[in-house]
């Protein structure tokens, strides 16, 4: 059984829609954003692009391997203006990450998706499809390549300088060898894979700091992930 701990320090934020760290400022579906300013109902948009770099630690309970992940993300954030709450906020984006290690641990993932949901003054929801391809390996454990469709559902809440989120992400995979046998799992879930996620964001002196946790249930076992991010 593969147990995988990932510690990643993102060099740019906000986080991808699949791991949404709500921030205390800035427009977009993963942040509170400024109060809408418009003459009438409509939509505003913002293109974005950011690198994704982090450090990783893999462990199977007997040995560990360290490495780094490198990647990039870009897309379009969009939100309603000139309307009473709740307003819709969304993000359409593509993202990719590649894992480099000094041992036999490796991995790669590509994602294309769109997340959309209603936002009130201090709470919000977002959901939507995420099409992905990935593969991972650690020693003799291989999670062979597969195409999948994830459908995350995330709840967010924030106040001045502080935000939190939590949610779940079922996924359905094209590769039957990658599908979870739920009769062997102690943690609940459904679909072919399942992820529980949560996190917190803090705005300190103009910096947005974030910390997130993910537990992903795969055919190779549980994967634990911790991510940290910072943005201006």
C-alpha positions as CSV (number, residue, x, y, z in Angstrom):
1,X,0.0,0.0,0.0
2,X,1.3,3.4,-1.0
3,X,1.3,6.1,1.6
4,X,2.4,9.4,0.1
5,X,3.1,12.7,2.0
6,X,3.5,15.8,-0.2
7,X,4.8,19.0,1.1
8,X,4.5,21.8,-1.5
9,X,5.3,25.4,-1.2
10,X,3.6,27.3,-4.1
11,X,5.5,30.3,-5.4
12,X,2.4,31.9,-6.7
13,X,-1.2,31.9,-5.5
14,X,-4.2,31.6,-5.3
15,X,-4.3,27.8,-5.4
16,X,-6.0,25.9,-8.2
17,X,-9.7,25.3,-8.2
18,X,-9.1,21.7,-7.2
19,X,-7.4,22.9,-4.0
20,X,-9.1,26.3,-3.4
21,X,-7.5,28.4,-0.7
22,X,-9.8,31.3,-0.3
23,X,-7.9,34.6,0.2
24,X,-8.9,37.7,2.0
25,X,-8.5,40.0,-1.0
26,X,-8.4,40.0,-4.8
27,X,-11.2,39.1,-7.3
28,X,-12.0,35.6,-8.3
29,X,-13.9,32.6,-7.2
30,X,-11.4,31.6,-4.5
31,X,-11.4,35.0,-2.7
32,X,-13.8,37.4,-1.2
33,X,-12.9,40.1,-3.7
34,X,-13.9,43.7,-3.7
35,X,-17.4,44.9,-3.6
36,X,-18.8,44.8,-7.1
37,X,-18.6,48.2,-8.9
38,X,-20.6,48.4,-12.1
39,X,-23.3,50.5,-13.7
40,X,-25.5,47.5,-14.3
41,X,-25.6,43.7,-14.1
42,X,-22.9,42.0,-16.0
43,X,-19.7,40.0,-15.8
44,X,-16.0,40.9,-15.2
45,X,-13.1,38.7,-16.1
46,X,-9.4,38.5,-15.4
47,X,-6.7,36.3,-17.1
48,X,-4.1,34.8,-14.9
49,X,-1.0,32.6,-15.1
50,X,1.3,31.4,-12.4
51,X,4.2,28.9,-11.8
52,X,3.7,25.9,-9.5
53,X,6.9,24.8,-7.7
54,X,7.2,22.7,-4.5
55,X,9.1,20.2,-2.5
56,X,7.8,16.7,-1.9
57,X,8.4,13.8,0.5
58,X,7.2,10.2,-0.4
59,X,7.1,7.4,2.1
60,X,5.9,3.8,2.0
61,X,6.3,3.2,5.7
62,X,9.8,1.7,5.3
63,X,11.8,4.2,3.2
64,X,11.3,7.8,2.0
65,X,12.3,9.7,-1.1
66,X,12.4,13.5,-1.6
67,X,12.0,15.6,-4.7
68,X,10.4,18.6,-6.2
69,X,7.3,19.3,-8.3
70,X,7.3,21.9,-11.1
71,X,4.5,23.0,-13.2
72,X,2.3,25.9,-14.3
73,X,-1.4,27.0,-14.2
74,X,-3.3,29.6,-16.2
75,X,-6.8,30.5,-17.1
76,X,-9.7,32.9,-16.7
77,X,-11.4,34.1,-13.6
78,X,-14.9,35.5,-14.0
79,X,-17.5,36.9,-11.6
80,X,-20.9,38.7,-11.7
81,X,-21.1,42.4,-10.9
82,X,-24.0,44.8,-10.4
83,X,-26.3,42.1,-8.8
84,X,-27.5,41.4,-5.3
85,X,-25.9,38.5,-3.5
86,X,-25.5,35.7,-4.0
87,X,-23.3,36.4,-7.1
88,X,-21.6,33.7,-9.2
89,X,-17.9,33.4,-9.3
90,X,-15.9,31.0,-11.4
91,X,-12.5,30.0,-12.8
92,X,-11.7,28.1,-16.0
93,X,-8.1,26.9,-16.1
94,X,-5.5,24.4,-17.2
95,X,-2.7,23.1,-14.9
96,X,0.1,20.7,-15.0
97,X,2.7,19.3,-12.5
98,X,5.7,17.0,-12.9
99,X,7.5,15.3,-10.0
100,X,11.3,15.1,-10.0
101,X,13.1,13.0,-7.4
102,X,16.5,11.5,-6.8
103,X,15.1,7.9,-6.5
104,X,12.4,5.8,-8.1
105,X,9.4,8.0,-7.1
106,X,7.8,9.9,-9.9
107,X,4.6,11.4,-11.0
108,X,2.8,13.7,-13.5
109,X,-0.7,15.2,-13.7
110,X,-2.5,17.5,-16.2
111,X,-5.9,19.1,-15.5
112,X,-8.4,21.1,-17.4
113,X,-11.5,22.3,-15.6
114,X,-14.1,24.9,-14.7
115,X,-15.4,25.7,-11.2
116,X,-18.4,27.9,-10.6
117,X,-20.7,28.7,-7.6
118,X,-22.7,31.2,-5.6
119,X,-21.0,33.6,-3.2
120,X,-22.6,35.5,-0.4
121,X,-21.0,38.2,1.9
122,X,-18.9,35.7,3.9
123,X,-19.5,32.3,2.5
124,X,-19.4,30.6,-0.9
125,X,-19.7,27.3,-2.7
126,X,-17.9,26.1,-5.9
127,X,-18.2,23.0,-8.0
128,X,-17.6,21.8,-11.5
129,X,-15.9,19.2,-13.7
130,X,-12.1,18.6,-13.7
131,X,-10.8,16.5,-16.6
132,X,-7.3,15.0,-15.8
133,X,-4.6,12.6,-16.8
134,X,-2.0,11.4,-14.3
135,X,0.4,8.6,-13.3
136,X,2.4,8.0,-10.2
137,X,5.0,5.4,-9.0
138,X,7.0,4.6,-5.9
139,X,9.3,1.6,-6.0
140,X,7.3,-1.4,-6.9
141,X,4.0,0.4,-6.6
142,X,2.7,1.9,-9.9
143,X,-0.5,3.8,-10.4
144,X,-0.6,3.4,-14.2
145,X,-1.7,6.2,-16.5
146,X,-5.3,7.0,-16.6
147,X,-7.8,9.7,-17.8
148,X,-10.3,10.7,-15.2
149,X,-13.1,13.1,-14.4
150,X,-13.2,14.7,-11.0
151,X,-16.1,16.7,-9.6
152,X,-15.0,18.7,-6.5
153,X,-17.5,20.4,-4.2
154,X,-16.0,23.0,-1.9
155,X,-17.5,25.3,0.8
156,X,-15.6,28.5,1.7
157,X,-16.0,31.0,4.5
158,X,-14.0,34.2,5.3
159,X,-13.9,37.3,7.4
160,X,-11.4,40.1,7.4
161,X,-7.9,38.6,7.1
162,X,-8.9,35.0,7.6
163,X,-10.5,32.4,5.4
164,X,-11.2,28.6,5.6
165,X,-12.4,25.9,3.1
166,X,-13.4,22.3,3.2
167,X,-14.7,19.9,0.6
168,X,-14.6,16.5,-1.2
169,X,-13.7,15.4,-4.7
170,X,-15.0,12.1,-6.2
171,X,-13.3,11.0,-9.4
172,X,-14.1,8.4,-12.1
173,X,-11.2,6.8,-14.0
174,X,-10.9,5.1,-17.4
175,X,-8.2,2.6,-16.2
176,X,-10.0,-0.2,-14.3
177,X,-6.7,-1.1,-12.5
178,X,-6.7,2.3,-10.8
179,X,-10.2,2.0,-9.3
180,X,-10.6,1.7,-5.6
181,X,-12.0,-1.4,-4.0
182,X,-14.2,0.3,-1.3
183,X,-14.6,-3.0,0.6
184,X,-10.9,-2.6,1.6
185,X,-11.1,1.1,2.7
186,X,-11.6,2.3,6.2
187,X,-12.2,6.0,5.1
188,X,-15.5,6.6,3.4
189,X,-15.8,7.8,-0.2
190,X,-17.3,6.9,-3.5
191,X,-16.4,6.8,-7.2
192,X,-13.1,5.3,-8.4
193,X,-11.0,7.6,-6.3
194,X,-12.0,10.1,-3.6
195,X,-10.3,13.1,-2.0
196,X,-11.1,15.0,1.3
197,X,-9.6,18.5,1.5
198,X,-9.5,21.5,3.7
199,X,-7.4,24.5,4.5
200,X,-7.0,28.0,5.9
201,X,-5.7,31.4,4.5
202,X,-4.5,34.4,6.4
203,X,-3.8,37.9,5.2
204,X,-0.8,39.5,7.0
205,X,0.6,42.8,6.2
206,X,-0.3,42.6,2.5
207,X,0.8,39.0,2.1
208,X,-1.7,36.2,1.6
209,X,-0.5,33.0,3.3
210,X,-2.3,29.6,2.9
211,X,-2.0,26.1,4.3
212,X,-4.0,23.2,2.9
213,X,-4.4,19.5,3.6
214,X,-5.7,16.7,1.2
215,X,-6.3,13.0,1.8
216,X,-6.6,11.1,-1.4
217,X,-7.9,7.5,-1.5
218,X,-6.4,5.6,-4.5
219,X,-6.1,1.9,-5.5
220,X,-2.5,2.1,-4.1
221,X,-3.7,3.3,-0.7
222,X,-4.1,6.6,1.0
223,X,-2.1,9.7,0.0
224,X,-1.7,12.6,2.4
225,X,-0.8,16.0,1.2
226,X,0.1,19.3,2.8
227,X,0.5,22.5,0.8
228,X,1.6,26.0,1.7
229,X,1.3,29.1,-0.5
230,X,2.2,32.8,-0.4
231,X,1.2,35.6,-2.7
232,X,1.3,39.4,-2.7
